[in-house]
Amino acid sequence: MNQFNAARRAFLGKLSFAVAGTTLLAPQQSFAKLLTTNAPFDGYNPYAEETNDLRVFPATERAVKVSGTVFSRDSRLPIAHALLEVWHLSPGTKKYRHRGKIKTDAKGNYSFVTDFPGRSELKKPRILFKTSLGNTVDFTELIMDNTHAHIDHIHWKKNEGVTKKLFPTYTKTAFETKIEFNYSI
């Protein structure tokens, strides 16, 4: 029994040493990406499911359809297969129950539908975006009210290269709001 325990301990010791060595030698960015949930905005959840319908109450709330194109800041060309993570406050609550992941298509286009966002104290309703492509990650927000969609000064500064397409367009009907929101990473 003693030899068995000694062999088992030796095996477990070597295994933990191998795991620790692999962890130290692996690229730091990969582990950082897996463990990072840092976001400049509240409510980010890296475990959201991939969906383009974020509505929680499809039959009872006013829908917002958001679509647009993600461009490269350097080349100003559309970016295919970028990952967008989208979230916002749920209507009438202080909770972030509206969230999803969407990939851009081959032409850099994306679209999703959601309920009109709730708002935090002293702020207008907003939809928050995290966009990733390879090691490039960027955050931005789409600010809205009942008649317009807006960008903030940080978004303007980062996206000056797509000036003609930069400002969101807002169209509203009795049951639906459509917003086109282009930006770059």
Secondary structure, DSSP 4 states (H G I P E B T S, - for coil): -HHHHHHHHHHHHHHHHHHHHHHHHS-HHHHHHHH----SSTT--TT--B-SB--SSTTTS-EEEEEEEEE-TTT--B-TT-EEEEEEPPTTSSS--EEEEEE--TTSEEEEEEEPP---TTS--EEEEEEEETTEEEEEEEEE-SS-EE--HHHHHHTGGGHHHHS-EEEE-SSEEEEE--EE-
